[in-house]
Amino acid sequence: MRFRKRTPLNKFRKAPVQQSESKSEHRAEQLSANIGTNLQQIRQALGNSTDIVIREIRIGKDGDQTIAILYTDGLVDQNIVSDFIMESMMLDSSLSKDVECRIQTSSNVMQMLKDYALTIGSIQDINDFEALYNALLSGDAIILIEGETQAISASARGWKDRGVTEPASENVVRGPREGFSETLRTNTALIRRKIKDPNLWLETKQIGRVTQTDVAVMYIKGIVNPKLVEEVHERLNRIDVDGILESGYIEELIQDKTFTPFPTVYNSERPDVIAAELLEGKIAILVDGTPFVLVVPALFVSFLHAAEDYYQRADISSFIRVLRYTGVFISLLGPSLYVAITTFHQEMLPTSLLIGLAAQREAVPFPAFIEALMMELTFEILREAGVRMPKYIGAAVSIVGTLVIGQAAVEAGIISAAMVIVVSITAISSFVLPAYNMSIAFRMLRFPLMGLAASFGLFGIIVGGIALILHMCSLRSFGVPYMTPFAPLIPSDTKDTIFRFPHWMMMSRPRLVDQKNVKRRNSTPPRKSRE
């Protein structure tokens, strides 16, 4: 796999150096052995925030050992804090006398607490305030001990989340109904359920100087190309911003080319789709706080495939894909072809149809291009209004509004009836695309193609189409050509493009995504059972 040098991204190579220099200048302050000093500094740094709970308790036979337990209310599971931390600290009730004596006589109280007292699963040592604030505000419970310059971070995360529900943007008739949530650990667990392989590796880092957002990189070792993993980590480490609030931030900062309408990073909120992409040798990027998971590299054909294509029979899936590709061409070229033919190429229409169109357009004061532009803009405004309005009102407004406005425009003689039909078919065809971001790209490109059709006719459409194809062929996603396997042409990889071959015939992974472990399965065609 070849990775091109990207000039726009190379401009920001100095950002990580500047960030590391600033960190070295402001080195994290170490914890003090005086618990009161630590608590005072924590309260001052957090502005005495009311959601930061600080509980001081005393342990030992004579209560001579002071311990403070800190956690953020709303980010922790109260049951974990009370049952596995608070109760563990109450030595008289939860521990035997032998263990209590060991803790009292030991010179290392922290180690004895970790070995004998704390019954919680995951604990870590903390040496400075920067790590303490990070763990505290991430949902961990912090344990401070008098006389110790270290603290204990106990995993007690348990905030409220939306849970695993059906994804709203990727519905299927047949297939799993579970979708990602806004919790990173829930999303990684959903993928683990699909792929129970120890080679499924997960690496987590924090991005954002203020938000400190957890970003996880997931891939299957032995299938993924190691150079691709290095490239992903390099681009993520290059990000130096204040905050990451959604995976769209990451997508825009790591994509190969900025000025293109086509998305070069794939995203999905379905665990089965992400698992299938991982099995092809791709890399998933999960961001805490969003249900949309990024996948790189992204190919153009991936945006036109739906999860259900692999759950139905091959012939049914192929027929649906042909309909989908047909809808893509209609949504992109429908209004342009109508404008070009009615303006420059009337001889291509049958005489009866031409007479009917001429009679409809006799009272219309605008040319065909202005008609199409007005109707397309009106429909886009109605569609955007339907998305932003309340769910139960938005669908009615978008559908009824389009019908009422279209009928009124025809009766008023502003728009011809044929134009309403063309725009309606175009709008319906744009909904067949499974990927919303790719649908937006085709909706944007529809307008310049309409301008070319109004200026030069079919010749303008052909020139615009050639320019569009050349632009798509020039795109790359993490070193992989965007139009793979059509450009460059790889016949063995075309079994899962416009047509989907049966599973037993797709024995290899995409070659430009995975260069080493190409073989997917050893399958034979199904045979008839002997009677």
C-alpha positions in Angstrom: 0.0 0.0 0.0 1.3 3.4 -0.9 0.7 6.5 1.1 1.0 9.8 -0.7 2.5 12.8 0.9 -0.4 15.2 1.7 0.6 18.9 1.6 -2.4 20.3 3.5 -1.8 18.0 6.4 1.9 18.4 6.4 1.5 22.1 7.2 0.5 21.1 10.7 3.4 18.8 11.5 4.7 21.3 14.0 1.6 21.3 16.1 2.5 18.2 18.2 5.9 19.7 18.9 4.4 22.9 20.2 2.0 21.0 22.3 4.8 18.9 23.9 6.8 22.0 24.5 4.0 23.7 26.3 3.5 20.6 28.4 7.2 20.5 29.3 7.0 24.2 30.3 4.0 23.6 32.6 5.0 20.3 34.1 2.3 18.6 36.2 2.6 19.3 39.9 3.1 16.3 42.1 0.8 15.3 44.9 1.7 16.3 48.5 2.0 14.0 51.4 -0.4 16.3 53.3 -4.0 15.3 52.5 -5.4 18.6 53.5 -3.1 20.5 51.1 -4.1 18.2 48.3 -7.8 18.7 49.0 -7.5 22.4 49.2 -5.7 22.6 45.9 -8.3 20.3 44.3 -11.2 22.5 45.6 -9.4 25.6 44.3 -8.6 24.1 40.9 -12.2 22.9 40.3 -13.8 26.1 41.6 -15.5 24.3 44.5 -17.8 22.7 42.0 -20.9 21.2 43.7 -20.8 18.0 41.7 -17.4 17.0 43.1 -18.1 14.9 46.2 -15.3 14.7 48.8 -15.7 12.3 51.7 -13.1 12.1 54.5 -13.0 9.0 56.7 -10.7 7.6 59.3 -9.5 4.0 59.5 -7.5 2.0 62.0 -8.2 1.0 65.5 -7.8 4.5 67.0 -8.8 6.3 63.8 -5.4 7.7 63.3 -5.3 7.2 59.5 -7.1 9.7 57.3 -8.4 8.8 53.9 -10.3 11.0 51.4 -12.6 9.6 48.7 -13.4 11.9 45.8 -15.7 11.3 42.8 -17.9 13.3 40.4 -21.6 13.0 41.1 -23.4 11.8 37.9 -20.4 10.1 36.4 -19.9 7.3 38.8 -22.1 4.3 39.9 -23.1 5.0 43.4 -23.5 1.3 44.2 -19.8 0.7 43.2 -18.6 3.6 45.3 -20.6 2.6 48.4 -20.3 -1.2 48.2 -16.7 -1.7 46.8 -14.9 1.5 48.1 -16.7 3.0 51.1 -17.5 -0.4 52.7 -14.0 -1.7 51.9 -12.6 1.3 53.9 -14.7 0.5 57.0 -12.1 -2.0 58.3 -14.0 -3.0 61.4 -17.0 -4.3 59.5 -15.6 -5.6 56.2 -12.2 -7.0 57.1 -10.9 -9.5 59.6 -8.9 -8.5 62.6 -5.8 -10.0 61.1 -6.0 -7.9 58.0 -6.8 -4.8 60.1 -3.6 -5.4 62.2 -1.5 -5.7 59.1 -2.7 -2.4 57.8 -2.2 -0.6 61.1 1.4 -2.0 61.5 2.4 -1.7 57.8 4.6 1.2 56.7 3.0 1.2 53.3 -0.7 1.7 53.9 -1.5 2.2 50.2 -0.1 -1.1 49.2 -1.9 -2.9 52.0 -5.2 -1.3 51.0 -4.8 -2.4 47.4 -3.8 -5.9 48.4 -6.3 -6.5 51.2 -9.0 -3.9 51.4 -10.2 -2.7 48.0 -12.5 -5.2 46.3 -13.0 -3.1 43.1 -11.8 -4.5 39.8 -9.5 -1.9 38.2 -7.2 0.4 40.2 -4.3 2.6 39.1 -1.7 4.8 40.8 -1.7 8.5 40.3 1.3 10.7 41.0 0.3 14.2 39.8 -2.7 16.5 39.8 -3.0 16.5 36.0 -3.7 12.7 36.0 -5.9 13.1 39.1 -8.2 15.7 37.4 -8.3 13.5 34.3 -9.4 10.4 36.2 -11.8 12.3 38.5 -13.6 14.0 35.6 -13.7 10.8 33.6 -15.8 9.0 36.2 -13.2 7.3 38.4 -13.1 7.5 42.2 -9.9 8.9 43.7 -8.6 7.7 47.1 -6.1 10.0 48.9 -4.2 8.7 51.9 -2.5 10.9 54.6 1.2 10.7 54.4 1.3 9.3 50.8 2.4 11.2 47.7 0.4 8.9 45.5 -3.3 8.4 45.0 -5.4 5.5 43.9 -7.8 5.7 40.9 -10.6 3.2 41.1 -12.8 2.5 38.1 -16.4 3.4 39.1 -17.8 4.8 35.9 -21.5 4.4 35.6 -23.2 7.4 34.1 -26.6 7.3 32.5 -26.6 6.5 28.8 -29.1 6.1 26.0 -28.6 2.3 25.9 -28.5 0.1 22.9 -31.4 1.0 20.6 -32.1 0.6 16.9 -30.2 3.0 14.7 -32.3 5.7 13.3 -30.3 6.4 10.1 -29.6 2.9 8.9 -32.8 0.8 9.1 -33.0 -2.7 7.8 -35.8 -5.2 7.1 -33.6 -8.2 8.0 -30.6 -7.9 10.3 -29.6 -6.9 13.8 -31.6 -4.1 15.5 -28.8 -2.9 17.8 -26.9 0.4 17.3 -24.1 2.2 18.9 -24.7 4.6 21.8 -22.8 7.6 23.1 -20.7 5.6 25.6 -17.3 4.4 24.2 -17.1 1.3 26.3 -20.6 0.2 25.3 -19.6 0.6 21.6 -16.4 -1.4 22.0 -18.3 -4.2 23.7 -20.8 -4.4 20.9 -18.0 -4.9 18.4 -16.4 -7.5 20.7 -19.6 -9.5 20.7 -19.3 -9.7 16.9 -15.6 -10.5 16.7 -14.4 -12.8 19.5 -10.8 -12.9 18.4 -7.8 -12.0 20.5 -6.3 -10.3 17.5 -8.9 -7.6 17.7 -6.8 -4.9 19.3 -8.0 -1.6 20.8 -5.8 1.4 21.5 -7.2 4.4 23.3 -5.8 8.0 23.4 -7.1 11.3 24.5 -7.5 14.2 22.0 -8.4 17.8 22.8 -6.6 20.0 25.2 -9.7 21.0 27.1 -12.2 18.2 26.5 -9.7 15.3 26.8 -12.0 13.2 24.6 -11.3 9.4 24.6 -10.7 8.2 21.0 -10.2 4.5 20.4 -8.5 2.9 17.4 -9.7 -0.7 16.7 -8.3 -3.1 14.1 -7.6 -6.8 13.7 -3.9 -7.7 13.9 -2.8 -10.0 11.1 -5.5 -8.7 8.7 -4.9 -5.0 8.7 -1.9 -3.5 7.0 0.6 -2.3 9.7 1.5 0.8 7.6 -2.2 1.8 7.7 -2.2 1.6 11.5 0.9 3.8 11.6 -0.7 6.3 9.3 -3.9 6.5 11.4 -1.9 7.1 14.6 0.2 9.7 12.9 -2.8 11.7 11.8 -4.5 11.4 15.1 -1.4 12.5 17.0 -1.1 15.5 14.7 -4.5 16.9 16.0 -4.0 19.8 18.3 -7.3 21.5 19.1 -9.2 22.5 22.2 -12.0 20.0 22.0 -13.4 17.0 20.2 -17.2 16.9 20.6 -18.2 14.4 17.8 -16.5 12.1 15.4 -17.1 14.7 12.6 -14.2 16.8 14.2 -11.9 13.8 13.8 -13.1 13.1 10.2 -12.4 16.6 9.0 -9.0 16.7 10.6 -7.7 13.4 9.2 -9.2 13.3 5.8 -6.9 13.3 2.7 -8.5 16.1 0.8 -10.6 19.0 2.2 -12.1 20.6 -0.9 -14.2 17.8 -2.3 -18.0 17.1 -1.9 -17.4 13.4 -1.5 -16.7 12.0 2.0 -13.4 10.1 2.2 -14.0 8.7 5.7 -16.9 6.3 6.1 -19.1 6.3 9.2 -21.8 4.1 10.6 -23.8 3.5 13.8 -24.3 -0.2 13.2 -21.9 -2.7 15.0 -22.4 -5.3 12.3 -21.3 -2.9 9.6 -18.2 -1.9 11.6 -17.4 -5.6 12.3 -17.6 -6.3 8.5 -15.3 -3.4 7.7 -12.8 -4.7 10.3 -12.8 -8.1 8.7 -11.8 -6.5 5.4 -8.6 -5.1 6.9 -9.9 -1.6 7.7 -9.6 0.5 10.9 -12.4 1.8 13.1 -12.1 5.0 15.0 -14.5 5.3 18.0 -15.1 8.6 19.7 -16.6 8.9 23.2 -19.9 10.8 23.1 -21.2 9.9 19.7 -22.8 6.8 18.2 -21.1 7.3 14.8 -17.9 5.2 14.3 -15.4 6.2 11.6 -13.9 3.7 9.2 -10.7 4.2 7.1 -9.9 3.8 4.3 -13.2 4.5 2.7 -14.1 3.5 -0.9 -16.9 5.0 -3.0 -18.7 1.7 -3.4 -18.9 1.4 0.4 -21.3 4.4 0.6 -23.7 2.7 -1.8 -23.9 -0.6 0.1 -26.3 -1.3 2.9 -26.0 -3.8 5.7 -29.0 -5.7 4.5 -27.2 -6.5 1.2 -25.3 -9.3 2.9 -28.3 -10.7 4.8 -30.5 -11.4 1.7 -29.8 -13.8 -1.1 -27.3 -12.7 -3.7 -29.8 -12.3 -6.5 -32.1 -10.2 -4.3 -29.2 -8.1 -3.1 -27.9 -7.6 -6.6 -31.4 -6.4 -7.8 -31.7 -3.9 -5.0 -28.2 -2.6 -5.7 -29.0 -2.1 -9.4 -32.1 -0.1 -8.3 -29.9 1.9 -5.9 -27.3 2.8 -8.5 -30.2 3.7 -10.9 -31.6 6.0 -8.2 -28.1 7.6 -7.8 -28.0 8.5 -11.5 -31.5 9.9 -11.5 -30.9 12.0 -8.4 -27.8 13.4 -9.9 -28.8 13.9 -13.6 -32.6 14.0 -13.6 -33.2 17.8 -13.6 -30.1 18.4 -15.8 -31.3 16.0 -18.5 -34.8 17.6 -18.5 -33.4 21.1 -18.8 -30.9 20.1 -21.6 -33.5 18.2 -23.7 -36.3 20.7 -23.4 -33.9 23.6 -24.1 -31.5 22.4 -26.8 -32.5 18.9 -27.9 -36.3 18.9 -28.5 -35.8 16.6 -31.5 -35.0 13.7 -29.0 -38.6 13.7 -27.7 -41.6 12.1 -29.4 -43.9 14.6 -31.2 -46.9 14.0 -29.0 -44.8 14.4 -25.8 -43.1 17.5 -27.2 -46.5 19.1 -28.0 -47.7 18.3 -24.5 -44.7 19.9 -22.9 -44.9 22.9 -25.1 -48.6 23.4 -24.1 -47.7 23.2 -20.4 -44.8 25.7 -20.8 -46.8 28.1 -22.9 -48.0 30.1 -19.8 -44.8 29.6 -17.8 -42.8 32.9 -17.8 -39.4 31.3 -16.8 -37.0 29.1 -18.7 -36.6 25.5 -17.8 -33.4 26.2 -15.8 -35.1 28.8 -13.6 -38.0 26.4 -13.1 -35.7 23.6 -12.0 -33.7 25.9 -9.7 -36.8 27.3 -8.0 -38.3 23.8 -7.4 -35.0 22.2 -6.2 -34.3 25.0 -3.8 -37.9 24.9 -2.5 -37.7 21.2 -1.9 -34.3 21.4 -0.2 -35.6 24.1 2.2 -38.7 21.9 3.0 -36.5 18.9 3.6 -34.2 20.8 5.9 -37.2 22.2 7.7 -38.7 18.8 8.1 -35.4 17.5 9.7 -35.2 20.4 12.2 -38.8 20.5 13.2 -40.3 18.1 15.8 -40.3 14.5 14.6 -44.1 14.1 14.4 -44.6 17.4 12.6 -41.5 17.4 10.3 -42.6 14.5 8.0 -46.1 16.0 7.5 -44.6 19.4 6.7 -42.1 18.1 4.2 -44.6 15.9 2.3 -47.8 18.1 2.5 -45.8 21.2 1.9 -44.2 19.9 -1.2 -47.6 18.7 -2.6 -49.4 21.9 -1.8 -46.7 24.2 -3.0 -46.2 22.2 -6.2 -49.9 22.1 -7.0 -50.3 25.8 -6.3 -47.3 26.7 -8.4 -48.7 24.7 -11.4 -52.1 26.3 -11.1 -50.6 29.8 -10.8 -48.6 29.1 -14.0 -45.2 29.6 -12.4 -44.0 26.0 -12.8 -45.0 23.4 -15.4 -46.5 20.1 -14.3 -43.7 18.1 -15.9 -41.1 20.0 -13.9 -42.9 19.0 -10.7 -42.8 15.4 -11.7 -39.1 15.5 -12.6 -38.2 17.2 -9.3 -40.3 14.8 -7.3 -38.8 11.7 -8.9 -35.3 13.2 -8.3 -36.1 13.9 -4.7 -37.4 10.3 -4.1 -34.4 8.8 -5.8 -32.0 10.7 -3.5 -33.4 8.8 -0.5 -32.2 5.4 -1.8 -28.6 6.1 -0.7 -27.8 4.4 2.6 -25.1 7.0 3.5 -26.5 10.5 4.3 -23.2 12.3 3.7 -23.0 10.8 0.2 -26.6 11.8 -0.5 -25.8 15.4 0.4 -22.8 15.3 -2.0 -25.1 14.3 -5.0 -27.6 16.9 -4.0 -24.9 19.6 -4.1 -23.6 18.5 -7.4 -27.0 18.6 -8.9 -27.0 22.4 -9.2 -23.8 22.9 -11.1 -24.8 20.2 -13.5 -28.1 22.0 -14.1 -26.2 25.1 -14.9 -24.0 23.3 -17.4 -27.1 21.7 -19.0 -28.8 25.2 -19.3 -25.6 26.6 -20.9 -24.4 23.8 -23.2 -27.0 21.1 -23.3 -26.0 17.5 -23.2 -22.5 18.5 -24.2 -22.2 20.4 -20.9 -23.6 17.4 -18.9 -21.0 15.1 -20.6 -18.1 17.5 -19.8 -19.4 17.9 -16.2 -19.6 14.1 -15.8 -16.1 13.6 -17.2 -14.7 16.2 -14.8 -16.6 14.6 -11.9 -15.2 11.1 -12.7 -11.7 12.5 -13.0 -12.0 14.2 -9.7 -13.3 11.0 -8.0 -10.4 9.0 -9.5 -7.9 11.5 -8.1 -9.2 11.1 -4.6 -7.5 8.9 -2.1 -8.5 7.7 1.4 -5.4 6.9 3.5 -3.4 6.0 0.5 -6.1 3.8 -1.2 -7.7 5.1 -4.5 -11.2 6.2 -3.9 -12.7 4.5 -6.9 -11.2 1.0 -6.1 -11.9 -1.6 -7.6 -13.0 0.3 -10.8 -10.0 2.6 -11.0 -7.5 0.9 -10.8 -9.5 -2.0 -12.1 -9.2 -5.2 -10.0 -11.5 -7.8 -11.5 -11.3 -10.1 -8.4 -12.6 -7.3 -6.2 -15.6 -6.4 -8.4 -17.6 -9.3 -7.0 -19.0 -7.0 -4.3 -19.7 -3.8 -6.1 -22.7 -3.2 -8.4 -23.6 -6.9 -8.1 -23.1 -9.0 -5.0 -21.8 -12.5 -5.7 -22.7 -15.4 -3.3 -20.6 -15.5 -0.2 -18.9 -18.7 -1.2 -17.5 -16.9 -4.3 -16.0 -13.9 -2.4 -12.9 -15.7 -1.1 -10.5 -12.7 -0.9 -10.4 -9.4 0.8 -10.0 -6.1 -1.1 -6.4 -6.2 -2.3 -5.6 -2.5 -1.9 -6.9 -2.5 1.7 -5.0 -5.5 2.8 -1.8 -6.6 1.2 -0.8 -9.6 3.2 -3.7 -11.7 4.5 -5.9 -11.6 1.4 -7.6 -14.9 1.7 -10.9 -14.7 3.4 -12.3 -18.2 3.3 -12.0 -21.7 1.8 -15.5 -22.1 0.5 -17.1 -24.5 -1.9 -20.4 -24.1 -3.7 -23.4 -25.7 -1.9 -24.2 -29.2 -3.1 -27.4 -31.0 -3.3 -28.0 -33.6 -0.7 -28.1 -37.2 -1.8 -31.5 -38.8 -1.7 
